[in-house]
Amino acid sequence: MKDLIQYAIPGFVILLVAEVIVTAIQQKDYYEAKDTASSLSMGIGNVIVGFVGKAIVFGAYSLVYQFRLFTIDMGQWWTWVLLFVADDFSYYWFHRISHSSRYFWASHVVHHSSKKYNLGTALRQTWTGTLSGAWVFWVWLPLIGFSPVAVMTMQAISLLYQFWIHTEHIDRLPAPIEYIFNTPSHHRVHHGSNLAYLDKNHAGVLIIWDRIFGTFEPETHRPTYGLTKNIDSHNPLRIAFHEWSDMARDVVHAGSFRSALGYLFGPPGWSHDGSRQTTKQLLKQQANCSAQPSEKTEAA
């Protein structure tokens, strides 16, 4: 099975070079040489790992497909529409859980590790996501009868769509498009490390899932990109494995089985002793701080 992403690589490079040129002409701060080199290194590594990873995924989907509940005819146009919606729904939950469970975050954090936001950032992809089981969020699709080839093709189409939204050169699009689809504006929010932007806008293609499930946040100001605690390294190995290493260290020193599970599957920032904070805890702290002045005013 041919990978659509590999066919698209020349297009990625052409658009990336074009954006670099436009950025230089406009004298913007959207690119930094070492950062872009790191992103490209992560992208190349992702493609190499993908040769093995995609074989594993195809094998898993094919195995599940043997026990399918139905056989869906992919020769009909409307079945591709159904698959598109089902794939996008699966991507939303994969993406959302990748921000709320440290095990999946350990792979996904790679994509958020750049302090720049550009088409190069789109290529900053994980080396461990497929091998650690991210594909389980789509396994229900071959189970209900979508062929493995069709499922993996739609996954590739989704990733192709998401390339162009990694840019600061496009502001807001017409309102109907902004309401339905994931756009550069929506995805800039997702890459922001600002507290108000954390864990928002998990969409793949359709932003409607975030609107439905309460994770939508509009762009009100330019985000500060990167992590709440940046690793400040351009070393591809450090970028790829730093969270896995940190998580393993936390598990070893957890002190109890329950705490070890918390470090593995709890939200990023969870700690058994409260020495670190999750997004929810940070938001709660902010809310409490905001409420204190009004409480003093009422008491006066």
MIDOSE-1310 file (N, C-alpha, C; in nm, 2 decimals, decimal comma, always signed):
residues 300
mkdl	+0,08/-0,12/+0,00/+0,00/+0,00/+0,00/+0,09/+0,13/+0,00; +0,07/+0,22/-0,09/+0,14/+0,34/-0,10/+0,10/+0,44/+0,00; +0,19/+0,51/+0,06/+0,16/+0,61/+0,16/+0,15/+0,75/+0,10; +0,03/+0,81/+0,11/+0,00/+0,94/+0,05/+0,10/+1,04/+0,11
iqya	+0,14/+1,03/+0,24/+0,22/+1,13/+0,30/+0,36/+1,13/+0,23; +0,41/+1,02/+0,19/+0,54/+1,01/+0,11/+0,53/+1,08/-0,02; +0,42/+1,07/-0,09/+0,40/+1,14/-0,21/+0,39/+1,29/-0,19; +0,34/+1,33/-0,08/+0,32/+1,47/-0,05/+0,45/+1,55/-0,01
ipgf	+0,56/+1,47/+0,03/+0,68/+1,53/+0,08/+0,73/+1,64/-0,01; +0,74/+1,62/-0,14/+0,79/+1,73/-0,23/+0,71/+1,86/-0,21; +0,58/+1,84/-0,20/+0,49/+1,96/-0,19/+0,51/+2,03/-0,05; +0,53/+1,95/+0,05/+0,57/+2,00/+0,18/+0,69/+2,09/+0,17
vill	+0,79/+2,04/+0,11/+0,92/+2,11/+0,10/+0,90/+2,24/+0,02; +0,83/+2,24/-0,09/+0,81/+2,36/-0,17/+0,74/+2,47/-0,09; +0,63/+2,43/-0,02/+0,55/+2,52/+0,06/+0,63/+2,58/+0,17; +0,71/+2,49/+0,23/+0,80/+2,53/+0,35/+0,90/+2,64/+0,30
vaev	+0,97/+2,61/+0,19/+1,06/+2,71/+0,14/+0,99/+2,84/+0,10; +0,87/+2,83/+0,04/+0,80/+2,95/+0,00/+0,77/+3,03/+0,13; +0,73/+2,96/+0,24/+0,69/+3,04/+0,36/+0,82/+3,10/+0,42; +0,93/+3,03/+0,42/+1,06/+3,09/+0,47/+1,09/+3,22/+0,39
ivta	+1,08/+3,21/+0,26/+1,11/+3,33/+0,18/+1,01/+3,45/+0,21; +0,88/+3,42/+0,22/+0,79/+3,53/+0,25/+0,81/+3,58/+0,39; +0,85/+3,49/+0,49/+0,88/+3,54/+0,62/+1,00/+3,63/+0,62; +1,10/+3,59/+0,55/+1,22/+3,68/+0,54/+1,19/+3,81/+0,48
iqqk	+1,11/+3,81/+0,37/+1,08/+3,94/+0,30/+1,00/+4,03/+0,40; +0,91/+3,97/+0,47/+0,83/+4,05/+0,57/+0,90/+4,08/+0,70; +1,01/+4,02/+0,72/+1,10/+4,04/+0,84/+1,02/+4,00/+0,97; +0,95/+3,88/+0,96/+0,88/+3,83/+1,07/+0,97/+3,74/+1,15
dyye	+0,92/+3,70/+1,27/+1,00/+3,62/+1,36/+0,95/+3,47/+1,36; +0,89/+3,43/+1,25/+0,82/+3,30/+1,25/+0,91/+3,18/+1,24; +1,04/+3,20/+1,20/+1,13/+3,09/+1,18/+1,26/+3,12/+1,26; +1,33/+3,01/+1,30/+1,46/+3,01/+1,36/+1,53/+2,89/+1,31
akdt	+1,65/+2,91/+1,26/+1,72/+2,80/+1,18/+1,73/+2,67/+1,26; +1,78/+2,67/+1,38/+1,80/+2,55/+1,46/+1,67/+2,48/+1,49; +1,57/+2,56/+1,52/+1,44/+2,51/+1,54/+1,38/+2,43/+1,42; +1,39/+2,50/+1,31/+1,34/+2,44/+1,18/+1,42/+2,31/+1,15
assl	+1,55/+2,31/+1,17/+1,64/+2,19/+1,15/+1,59/+2,08/+1,24; +1,55/+2,11/+1,36/+1,50/+2,01/+1,45/+1,37/+1,95/+1,41; +1,28/+2,04/+1,36/+1,15/+1,99/+1,31/+1,17/+1,90/+1,19; +1,26/+1,94/+1,10/+1,28/+1,85/+0,98/+1,34/+1,72/+1,02
smgi	+1,43/+1,72/+1,12/+1,49/+1,59/+1,17/+1,38/+1,50/+1,23; +1,29/+1,56/+1,30/+1,18/+1,48/+1,36/+1,09/+1,43/+1,25; +1,07/+1,51/+1,14/+0,99/+1,46/+1,03/+1,05/+1,35/+0,96; +1,18/+1,36/+0,93/+1,25/+1,25/+0,86/+1,25/+1,12/+0,95
gnvi	+1,27/+1,14/+1,08/+1,27/+1,02/+1,17/+1,13/+0,96/+1,17; +1,03/+1,04/+1,16/+0,89/+0,99/+1,16/+0,86/+0,90/+1,04; +0,91/+0,95/+0,92/+0,90/+0,88/+0,80/+0,97/+0,74/+0,81; +1,09/+0,74/+0,86/+1,17/+0,62/+0,87/+1,10/+0,52/+0,96
vgfv	+1,06/+0,56/+1,08/+0,99/+0,48/+1,17/+0,86/+0,43/+1,11; +0,80/+0,51/+1,03/+0,67/+0,48/+0,97/+0,67/+0,36/+0,88; +0,79/+0,32/+0,83/+0,80/+0,20/+0,74/+0,76/+0,08/+0,82; +0,81/+0,08/+0,95/+0,77/-0,04/+1,04/+0,64/-0,01/+1,10
gkai	+0,61/+0,11/+1,15/+0,49/+0,14/+1,22/+0,37/+0,12/+1,14; +0,37/+0,16/+1,02/+0,25/+0,14/+0,93/+0,22/-0,01/+0,90; +0,33/-0,09/+0,89/+0,31/-0,23/+0,87/+0,24/-0,29/+1,00; +0,28/-0,25/+1,12/+0,22/-0,29/+1,24/+0,07/-0,26/+1,24
vfga	+0,04/-0,13/+1,21/-0,10/-0,08/+1,21/-0,18/-0,16/+1,11; -0,13/-0,17/+0,99/-0,20/-0,25/+0,89/-0,23/-0,39/+0,93; -0,13/-0,45/+0,99/-0,15/-0,59/+1,04/-0,26/-0,59/+1,15; -0,26/-0,50/+1,24/-0,36/-0,49/+1,35/-0,50/-0,47/+1,29
yslv	-0,51/-0,37/+1,20/-0,64/-0,35/+1,14/-0,69/-0,47/+1,06; -0,60/-0,53/+0,99/-0,64/-0,65/+0,91/-0,69/-0,76/+1,00; -0,62/-0,78/+1,11/-0,66/-0,88/+1,21/-0,80/-0,85/+1,26; -0,83/-0,73/+1,30/-0,96/-0,69/+1,35/-1,06/-0,71/+1,24
yqfr	-1,03/-0,67/+1,12/-1,12/-0,68/+1,01/-1,17/-0,82/+0,98; -1,10/-0,92/+1,02/-1,14/-1,06/+1,00/-1,26/-1,08/+1,09; -1,28/-1,00/+1,19/-1,40/-1,02/+1,29/-1,50/-0,91/+1,27; -1,50/-0,84/+1,15/-1,59/-0,73/+1,13/-1,73/-0,77/+1,15
lfti	-1,81/-0,67/+1,19/-1,95/-0,69/+1,21/-2,03/-0,67/+1,08; -1,98/-0,59/+0,99/-2,04/-0,57/+0,86/-1,93/-0,56/+0,75; -1,97/-0,56/+0,63/-1,87/-0,54/+0,52/-1,92/-0,41/+0,45; -1,85/-0,30/+0,46/-1,89/-0,18/+0,40/-1,83/-0,16/+0,27
dmgq	-1,91/-0,14/+0,17/-1,87/-0,13/+0,03/-1,81/+0,01/+0,01; -1,68/+0,02/-0,01/-1,61/+0,14/-0,03/-1,62/+0,19/-0,17; -1,69/+0,12/-0,26/-1,72/+0,17/-0,39/-1,83/+0,27/-0,40; -1,89/+0,30/-0,29/-2,00/+0,40/-0,29/-1,94/+0,53/-0,23
wwtw	-1,98/+0,65/-0,29/-1,92/+0,77/-0,24/-1,96/+0,81/-0,10; -2,08/+0,77/-0,06/-2,13/+0,81/+0,07/-2,06/+0,73/+0,18; -2,01/+0,61/+0,15/-1,93/+0,54/+0,25/-1,80/+0,61/+0,28; -1,75/+0,68/+0,19/-1,62/+0,76/+0,21/-1,66/+0,88/+0,30
vllf	-1,78/+0,94/+0,28/-1,82/+1,05/+0,36/-1,83/+1,00/+0,51; -1,90/+0,89/+0,53/-1,91/+0,83/+0,66/-1,78/+0,80/+0,72; -1,68/+0,75/+0,64/-1,55/+0,72/+0,69/-1,48/+0,85/+0,73; -1,49/+0,95/+0,65/-1,43/+1,08/+0,69/-1,48/+1,13/+0,82
vadd	-1,61/+1,13/+0,84/-1,67/+1,17/+0,97/-1,62/+1,08/+1,09; -1,62/+0,95/+1,07/-1,58/+0,86/+1,17/-1,43/+0,87/+1,20; -1,35/+0,89/+1,10/-1,20/+0,91/+1,12/-1,18/+1,04/+1,20; -1,25/+1,15/+1,16/-1,23/+1,28/+1,22/-1,27/+1,27/+1,37
fsyy	-1,38/+1,20/+1,40/-1,43/+1,18/+1,53/-1,32/+1,11/+1,61; -1,26/+1,00/+1,55/-1,16/+0,92/+1,62/-1,04/+1,01/+1,65; -1,00/+1,09/+1,55/-0,88/+1,18/+1,57/-0,91/+1,27/+1,68; -1,02/+1,33/+1,69/-1,05/+1,43/+1,80/-1,02/+1,36/+1,94
wfhr	-1,08/+1,24/+1,96/-1,06/+1,18/+2,09/-0,92/+1,13/+2,11; -0,85/+1,08/+2,00/-0,71/+1,05/+2,02/-0,63/+1,17/+2,06; -0,66/+1,28/+1,99/-0,58/+1,41/+2,02/-0,62/+1,46/+2,16; -0,74/+1,46/+2,20/-0,78/+1,51/+2,33/-0,72/+1,42/+2,44
ishs	-0,72/+1,29/+2,43/-0,67/+1,20/+2,53/-0,51/+1,21/+2,53; -0,45/+1,25/+2,41/-0,31/+1,26/+2,41/-0,27/+1,38/+2,49; -0,36/+1,47/+2,53/-0,33/+1,59/+2,61/-0,37/+1,56/+2,76; -0,45/+1,46/+2,78/-0,50/+1,43/+2,92/-0,45/+1,31/+2,98
sryf	-0,37/+1,23/+2,91/-0,31/+1,11/+2,96/-0,16/+1,11/+2,93; -0,07/+1,10/+3,03/+0,07/+1,12/+3,01/+0,13/+1,02/+2,92; +0,08/+0,90/+2,92/+0,13/+0,79/+2,84/+0,12/+0,83/+2,69; +0,01/+0,88/+2,65/+0,00/+0,93/+2,51/+0,07/+1,06/+2,48
wash	+0,07/+1,15/+2,59/+0,13/+1,28/+2,58/+0,28/+1,26/+2,55; +0,34/+1,15/+2,61/+0,49/+1,13/+2,59/+0,53/+1,13/+2,44; +0,44/+1,08/+2,36/+0,46/+1,08/+2,22/+0,42/+1,21/+2,15; +0,31/+1,26/+2,19/+0,25/+1,38/+2,13/+0,32/+1,51/+2,16
vvhh	+0,39/+1,51/+2,28/+0,46/+1,63/+2,32/+0,56/+1,68/+2,22; +0,61/+1,59/+2,14/+0,71/+1,62/+2,04/+0,65/+1,73/+1,95; +0,53/+1,72/+1,91/+0,47/+1,82/+1,82/+0,45/+1,95/+1,88; +0,45/+1,96/+2,01/+0,43/+2,09/+2,08/+0,56/+2,15/+2,13
sskk	+0,67/+2,09/+2,10/+0,80/+2,13/+2,16/+0,87/+2,25/+2,10; +0,82/+2,29/+1,98/+0,87/+2,41/+1,92/+0,81/+2,54/+1,97; +0,90/+2,64/+1,99/+0,85/+2,77/+2,03/+0,82/+2,86/+1,91; +0,82/+2,80/+1,80/+0,78/+2,87/+1,67/+0,66/+2,80/+1,61
ynlg	+0,59/+2,87/+1,53/+0,47/+2,81/+1,47/+0,47/+2,84/+1,32; +0,50/+2,73/+1,24/+0,52/+2,75/+1,10/+0,50/+2,61/+1,03; +0,51/+2,61/+0,90/+0,49/+2,48/+0,83/+0,60/+2,38/+0,87; +0,71/+2,42/+0,91/+0,81/+2,33/+0,96/+0,76/+2,26/+1,09
talr	+0,69/+2,33/+1,17/+0,64/+2,27/+1,29/+0,54/+2,16/+1,26; +0,47/+2,17/+1,15/+0,38/+2,06/+1,11/+0,46/+1,93/+1,09; +0,58/+1,94/+1,05/+0,66/+1,82/+1,02/+0,73/+1,77/+1,15; +0,72/+1,84/+1,26/+0,78/+1,79/+1,39/+0,69/+1,68/+1,44
qtwt	+0,71/+1,56/+1,41/+0,62/+1,45/+1,44/+0,69/+1,35/+1,53; +0,61/+1,27/+1,60/+0,66/+1,17/+1,69/+0,73/+1,06/+1,63; +0,82/+1,00/+1,70/+0,89/+0,87/+1,65/+0,83/+0,75/+1,72; +0,75/+0,78/+1,83/+0,70/+0,67/+1,91/+0,55/+0,65/+1,91
gtls	+0,47/+0,74/+1,85/+0,33/+0,73/+1,86/+0,26/+0,60/+1,81; +0,30/+0,56/+1,69/+0,25/+0,43/+1,64/+0,29/+0,31/+1,72; +0,42/+0,31/+1,76/+0,47/+0,20/+1,83/+0,41/+0,19/+1,97; +0,37/+0,30/+2,03/+0,31/+0,30/+2,16/+0,16/+0,28/+2,16
gawv	+0,10/+0,26/+2,04/-0,04/+0,22/+2,03/-0,14/+0,33/+2,00; -0,10/+0,44/+1,94/-0,20/+0,55/+1,91/-0,31/+0,50/+1,82; -0,28/+0,40/+1,74/-0,38/+0,35/+1,64/-0,50/+0,28/+1,71; -0,50/+0,26/+1,84/-0,61/+0,19/+1,90/-0,74/+0,28/+1,89
fwvw	-0,72/+0,41/+1,88/-0,84/+0,49/+1,87/-0,91/+0,48/+1,74; -0,85/+0,41/+1,64/-0,92/+0,39/+1,51/-0,96/+0,24/+1,49; -0,92/+0,16/+1,59/-0,94/+0,01/+1,56/-1,09/-0,03/+1,55; -1,18/+0,06/+1,60/-1,32/+0,03/+1,59/-1,37/+0,04/+1,44
lpli	-1,30/+0,11/+1,36/-1,34/+0,13/+1,22/-1,33/+0,00/+1,14; -1,22/-0,07/+1,14/-1,22/-0,20/+1,07/-1,32/-0,30/+1,14; -1,34/-0,28/+1,27/-1,43/-0,37/+1,34/-1,57/-0,36/+1,28; -1,61/-0,24/+1,25/-1,75/-0,22/+1,20/-1,76/-0,24/+1,05
gfsp	-1,64/-0,26/+0,98/-1,65/-0,30/+0,84/-1,58/-0,21/+0,74; -1,51/-0,11/+0,78/-1,43/-0,03/+0,69/-1,30/-0,10/+0,66; -1,26/-0,11/+0,54/-1,14/-0,19/+0,51/-1,01/-0,12/+0,56; -0,91/-0,19/+0,61/-0,79/-0,13/+0,66/-0,72/-0,03/+0,56
vavm	-0,72/-0,06/+0,43/-0,67/+0,03/+0,34/-0,74/+0,16/+0,34; -0,87/+0,16/+0,34/-0,96/+0,28/+0,34/-0,93/+0,36/+0,47; -0,92/+0,29/+0,58/-0,90/+0,36/+0,71/-0,77/+0,43/+0,71; -0,66/+0,37/+0,66/-0,53/+0,43/+0,66/-0,52/+0,54/+0,56
tmqa	-0,59/+0,52/+0,45/-0,60/+0,63/+0,35/-0,66/+0,75/+0,41; -0,77/+0,74/+0,48/-0,84/+0,85/+0,54/-0,75/+0,92/+0,65; -0,68/+0,84/+0,72/-0,59/+0,89/+0,82/-0,48/+0,98/+0,75; -0,43/+0,94/+0,64/-0,33/+1,01/+0,57/-0,39/+1,14/+0,51
isll	-0,51/+1,14/+0,46/-0,58/+1,26/+0,41/-0,60/+1,36/+0,52; -0,63/+1,31/+0,64/-0,65/+1,40/+0,76/-0,51/+1,47/+0,79; -0,40/+1,40/+0,79/-0,27/+1,46/+0,82/-0,23/+1,56/+0,71; -0,27/+1,52/+0,58/-0,24/+1,62/+0,48/-0,31/+1,75/+0,50
yqfw	-0,43/+1,74/+0,54/-0,51/+1,86/+0,56/-0,45/+1,95/+0,67; -0,40/+1,88/+0,77/-0,35/+1,95/+0,89/-0,21/+2,02/+0,87; -0,15/+1,99/+0,76/-0,02/+2,06/+0,73/-0,04/+2,21/+0,71; -0,13/+2,25/+0,63/-0,14/+2,39/+0,59/-0,19/+2,48/+0,70
ihte	-0,25/+2,43/+0,81/-0,30/+2,51/+0,92/-0,19/+2,55/+1,01; -0,07/+2,50/+0,99/+0,05/+2,54/+1,08/+0,12/+2,67/+1,02; +0,05/+2,78/+1,03/+0,11/+2,90/+0,97/+0,05/+3,02/+1,04; +0,13/+3,13/+1,05/+0,09/+3,25/+1,10/+0,06/+3,35/+0,99
hidr	+0,08/+3,31/+0,87/+0,06/+3,40/+0,76/-0,09/+3,41/+0,72; -0,17/+3,32/+0,76/-0,31/+3,33/+0,73/-0,39/+3,37/+0,86; -0,46/+3,47/+0,85/-0,54/+3,52/+0,97/-0,67/+3,45/+0,98; -0,78/+3,52/+0,99/-0,91/+3,45/+0,99/-0,97/+3,43/+0,85
lpap	-1,03/+3,32/+0,84/-1,10/+3,29/+0,71/-1,25/+3,33/+0,73; -1,33/+3,32/+0,62/-1,47/+3,36/+0,63/-1,54/+3,28/+0,74; -1,64/+3,34/+0,81/-1,70/+3,29/+0,93/-1,75/+3,14/+0,91; -1,82/+3,11/+0,81/-1,87/+2,97/+0,79/-1,76/+2,87/+0,79
ieyi	-1,65/+2,90/+0,73/-1,53/+2,81/+0,73/-1,47/+2,80/+0,87; -1,46/+2,91/+0,94/-1,41/+2,91/+1,08/-1,50/+2,83/+1,17; -1,63/+2,83/+1,15/-1,72/+2,77/+1,23/-1,72/+2,61/+1,22; -1,69/+2,57/+1,10/-1,70/+2,42/+1,07/-1,56/+2,36/+1,07
fntp	-1,46/+2,42/+1,01/-1,34/+2,36/+0,99/-1,23/+2,40/+1,08; -1,13/+2,32/+1,10/-1,01/+2,36/+1,17/-0,93/+2,45/+1,08; -0,88/+2,56/+1,13/-0,81/+2,66/+1,05/-0,68/+2,70/+1,12; -0,60/+2,78/+1,05/-0,48/+2,83/+1,12/-0,51/+2,90/+1,25
shhr	-0,61/+2,98/+1,26/-0,65/+3,05/+1,38/-0,68/+2,96/+1,49; -0,76/+2,86/+1,46/-0,80/+2,76/+1,57/-0,68/+2,68/+1,61; -0,59/+2,64/+1,52/-0,48/+2,55/+1,56/-0,37/+2,63/+1,62; -0,36/+2,76/+1,59/-0,26/+2,84/+1,67/-0,29/+2,84/+1,82
vhhg	-0,42/+2,84/+1,85/-0,47/+2,83/+1,99/-0,42/+2,70/+2,05; -0,44/+2,59/+1,97/-0,40/+2,46/+2,02/-0,25/+2,45/+2,06; -0,17/+2,52/+1,99/-0,02/+2,52/+2,01/+0,02/+2,62/+2,11; -0,07/+2,70/+2,16/-0,03/+2,80/+2,26/-0,01/+2,74/+2,40
snla	+0,09/+2,80/+2,47/+0,12/+2,75/+2,61/+0,05/+2,85/+2,71; -0,02/+2,95/+2,66/-0,10/+3,03/+2,75/-0,20/+2,95/+2,82; -0,23/+2,98/+2,95/-0,32/+2,90/+3,03/-0,46/+2,89/+2,97; -0,51/+3,00/+2,91/-0,64/+3,00/+2,85/-0,65/+2,91/+2,73
yldk	-0,53/+2,88/+2,67/-0,53/+2,81/+2,54/-0,49/+2,66/+2,57; -0,45/+2,62/+2,69/-0,41/+2,48/+2,71/-0,52/+2,38/+2,69; -0,49/+2,28/+2,62/-0,59/+2,16/+2,60/-0,71/+2,21/+2,53; -0,70/+2,30/+2,43/-0,81/+2,34/+2,35/-0,79/+2,31/+2,20
nhag	-0,90/+2,31/+2,13/-0,90/+2,29/+1,99/-0,83/+2,17/+1,94; -0,88/+2,05/+1,97/-0,81/+1,93/+1,94/-0,85/+1,88/+1,80; -0,92/+1,95/+1,72/-0,97/+1,91/+1,59/-0,87/+1,86/+1,50; -0,91/+1,77/+1,41/-0,83/+1,73/+1,30/-0,87/+1,82/+1,18
vlii	-0,98/+1,79/+1,12/-1,04/+1,87/+1,01/-1,16/+1,95/+1,05; -1,25/+1,89/+1,13/-1,37/+1,96/+1,17/-1,36/+2,02/+1,31; -1,37/+2,15/+1,33/-1,37/+2,21/+1,46/-1,50/+2,19/+1,54; -1,60/+2,13/+1,47/-1,73/+2,11/+1,54/-1,72/+2,02/+1,66
wdri	-1,63/+1,92/+1,66/-1,61/+1,84/+1,77/-1,58/+1,91/+1,90; -1,49/+2,01/+1,88/-1,45/+2,09/+2,00/-1,57/+2,18/+2,04; -1,65/+2,22/+1,95/-1,77/+2,30/+1,99/-1,87/+2,21/+2,06; -1,88/+2,09/+2,01/-1,98/+2,00/+2,07/-1,94/+1,96/+2,21
fgtf	-1,81/+1,92/+2,23/-1,76/+1,86/+2,35/-1,69/+1,96/+2,45; -1,71/+2,09/+2,42/-1,66/+2,19/+2,52/-1,52/+2,22/+2,53; -1,44/+2,19/+2,42/-1,30/+2,22/+2,42/-1,26/+2,33/+2,32; -1,35/+2,41/+2,28/-1,32/+2,51/+2,18/-1,28/+2,64/+2,25
epet	-1,18/+2,71/+2,19/-1,14/+2,84/+2,24/-1,10/+2,92/+2,12; -1,16/+3,04/+2,10/-1,13/+3,13/+1,99/-0,99/+3,19/+2,01; -0,93/+3,24/+1,91/-0,80/+3,31/+1,92/-0,83/+3,45/+1,95; -0,79/+3,50/+2,06/-0,81/+3,64/+2,10/-0,68/+3,72/+2,10
hrpt	-0,57/+3,65/+2,11/-0,44/+3,72/+2,10/-0,34/+3,62/+2,05; -0,22/+3,67/+2,01/-0,12/+3,58/+1,96/-0,07/+3,49/+2,07; -0,07/+3,36/+2,04/-0,03/+3,26/+2,15/+0,12/+3,27/+2,17; +0,16/+3,23/+2,29/+0,30/+3,20/+2,32/+0,32/+3,05/+2,29
yglt	+0,40/+3,02/+2,19/+0,41/+2,88/+2,15/+0,51/+2,80/+2,23; +0,49/+2,67/+2,23/+0,58/+2,58/+2,30/+0,51/+2,51/+2,42; +0,59/+2,47/+2,52/+0,54/+2,40/+2,63/+0,53/+2,49/+2,75; +0,46/+2,45/+2,86/+0,46/+2,53/+2,98/+0,59/+2,53/+3,04
knid	+0,67/+2,42/+3,02/+0,81/+2,41/+3,06/+0,89/+2,36/+2,95; +0,95/+2,45/+2,87/+1,02/+2,41/+2,75/+1,15/+2,33/+2,78; +1,18/+2,24/+2,69/+1,30/+2,16/+2,71/+1,43/+2,23/+2,67; +1,41/+2,34/+2,58/+1,53/+2,42/+2,54/+1,64/+2,34/+2,48
shnp	+1,60/+2,25/+2,39/+1,70/+2,16/+2,32/+1,66/+2,14/+2,18; +1,76/+2,14/+2,09/+1,74/+2,11/+1,95/+1,78/+1,97/+1,91; +1,82/+1,90/+2,01/+1,87/+1,76/+1,99/+1,75/+1,67/+1,96; +1,74/+1,61/+1,84/+1,63/+1,53/+1,80/+1,60/+1,41/+1,90
lria	+1,71/+1,35/+1,95/+1,69/+1,24/+2,05/+1,63/+1,29/+2,18; +1,67/+1,41/+2,22/+1,61/+1,47/+2,34/+1,46/+1,51/+2,32; +1,43/+1,56/+2,20/+1,30/+1,60/+2,17/+1,21/+1,47/+2,16; +1,26/+1,37/+2,10/+1,18/+1,25/+2,08/+1,15/+1,17/+2,21
fhew	+1,25/+1,17/+2,30/+1,24/+1,08/+2,41/+1,23/+1,14/+2,55; +1,24/+1,27/+2,56/+1,25/+1,34/+2,69/+1,14/+1,31/+2,79; +1,02/+1,30/+2,73/+0,90/+1,28/+2,82/+0,89/+1,13/+2,86; +0,93/+1,04/+2,77/+0,94/+0,90/+2,81/+1,04/+0,88/+2,92
sdma	+1,15/+0,95/+2,91/+1,26/+0,94/+3,01/+1,21/+0,99/+3,15; +1,15/+1,11/+3,14/+1,10/+1,18/+3,26/+0,99/+1,09/+3,33; +0,91/+1,03/+3,25/+0,80/+0,95/+3,30/+0,85/+0,82/+3,36; +0,95/+0,76/+3,30/+1,01/+0,64/+3,36/+1,08/+0,67/+3,49
rdvv	+1,14/+0,79/+3,50/+1,20/+0,83/+3,63/+1,10/+0,85/+3,74; +0,99/+0,91/+3,70/+0,88/+0,94/+3,80/+0,82/+0,80/+3,85; +0,80/+0,71/+3,76/+0,75/+0,58/+3,79/+0,84/+0,51/+3,89; +0,97/+0,51/+3,86/+1,06/+0,44/+3,95/+1,06/+0,50/+4,09
hags	+1,04/+0,63/+4,10/+1,05/+0,69/+4,23/+0,91/+0,72/+4,28; +0,81/+0,66/+4,23/+0,67/+0,69/+4,27/+0,64/+0,65/+4,41; +0,70/+0,55/+4,46/+0,67/+0,51/+4,60/+0,56/+0,42/+4,63; +0,47/+0,41/+4,53/+0,35/+0,32/+4,55/+0,30/+0,28/+4,41
frsa	+0,23/+0,17/+4,40/+0,18/+0,13/+4,27/+0,07/+0,23/+4,22; -0,01/+0,28/+4,31/-0,11/+0,38/+4,27/-0,05/+0,50/+4,21; +0,06/+0,55/+4,28/+0,13/+0,67/+4,23/+0,19/+0,64/+4,09; +0,25/+0,52/+4,08/+0,31/+0,48/+3,95/+0,21/+0,49/+3,84
lgyl	+0,09/+0,44/+3,86/-0,02/+0,45/+3,76/-0,05/+0,59/+3,73; -0,05/+0,67/+3,83/-0,08/+0,82/+3,81/+0,02/+0,88/+3,72; +0,15/+0,85/+3,74/+0,25/+0,91/+3,65/+0,24/+0,85/+3,51; +0,19/+0,73/+3,50/+0,18/+0,67/+3,36/+0,06/+0,72/+3,29
fgpp	-0,06/+0,72/+3,35/-0,18/+0,74/+3,28/-0,26/+0,87/+3,33; -0,21/+0,93/+3,43/-0,27/+1,05/+3,48/-0,24/+1,17/+3,38; -0,30/+1,28/+3,40/-0,27/+1,40/+3,31/-0,13/+1,45/+3,33; -0,08/+1,51/+3,22/+0,05/+1,57/+3,23/+0,05/+1,67/+3,34
gwsh	+0,16/+1,67/+3,42/+0,17/+1,76/+3,54/+0,12/+1,70/+3,67; +0,06/+1,58/+3,66/+0,02/+1,52/+3,78/+0,14/+1,48/+3,87; +0,13/+1,49/+4,00/+0,23/+1,44/+4,09/+0,17/+1,40/+4,22; +0,23/+1,30/+4,28/+0,17/+1,24/+4,40/+0,18/+1,33/+4,52
dgsr	+0,27/+1,43/+4,52/+0,29/+1,51/+4,63/+0,25/+1,66/+4,60; +0,19/+1,68/+4,48/+0,14/+1,82/+4,45/+0,25/+1,91/+4,42; +0,37/+1,86/+4,39/+0,48/+1,95/+4,35/+0,47/+2,01/+4,21; +0,39/+1,94/+4,13/+0,36/+1,99/+4,00/+0,21/+2,01/+3,98
qttk	+0,17/+2,07/+3,87/+0,03/+2,10/+3,86/-0,02/+2,06/+3,72; -0,14/+2,01/+3,71/-0,21/+1,98/+3,58/-0,28/+2,11/+3,53; -0,33/+2,10/+3,41/-0,40/+2,22/+3,35/-0,52/+2,25/+3,44; -0,59/+2,15/+3,48/-0,71/+2,18/+3,56/-0,67/+2,25/+3,69
qllk	-0,57/+2,20/+3,75/-0,52/+2,26/+3,88/-0,47/+2,41/+3,86; -0,41/+2,43/+3,75/-0,36/+2,57/+3,72/-0,48/+2,66/+3,69; -0,58/+2,61/+3,62/-0,70/+2,69/+3,59/-0,78/+2,72/+3,72; -0,78/+2,62/+3,81/-0,85/+2,64/+3,94/-0,78/+2,74/+4,02
qqan	-0,65/+2,73/+4,02/-0,57/+2,83/+4,10/-0,59/+2,97/+4,05; -0,59/+2,98/+3,91/-0,62/+3,11/+3,85/-0,75/+3,17/+3,89; -0,85/+3,08/+3,89/-0,99/+3,12/+3,93/-1,00/+3,17/+4,07; -0,93/+3,09/+4,16/-0,93/+3,13/+4,30/-0,86/+3,27/+4,32
csaq	-0,75/+3,29/+4,25/-0,68/+3,42/+4,26/-0,76/+3,53/+4,21; -0,84/+3,50/+4,10/-0,93/+3,61/+4,04/-1,04/+3,64/+4,13; -1,09/+3,54/+4,21/-1,20/+3,56/+4,30/-1,17/+3,63/+4,43; -1,05/+3,63/+4,47/-1,01/+3,69/+4,60/-1,03/+3,84/+4,61
psek	-1,00/+3,92/+4,51/-1,02/+4,06/+4,52/-1,17/+4,09/+4,54; -1,26/+4,02/+4,46/-1,40/+4,05/+4,47/-1,46/+4,01/+4,61; -1,40/+3,90/+4,66/-1,44/+3,86/+4,80/-1,41/+3,96/+4,90; -1,29/+4,02/+4,89/-1,24/+4,12/+4,98/-1,33/+4,25/+4,97
teaa	-1,37/+4,28/+4,84/-1,45/+4,39/+4,82/-1,59/+4,37/+4,89; -1,65/+4,25/+4,87/-1,78/+4,22/+4,93/-1,77/+4,23/+5,09; -1,65/+4,18/+5,14/-1,64/+4,18/+5,29/-1,63/+4,32/+5,34; -1,56/+4,41/+5,26/-1,55/+4,55/+5,30/-1,68/+4,62/+5,30
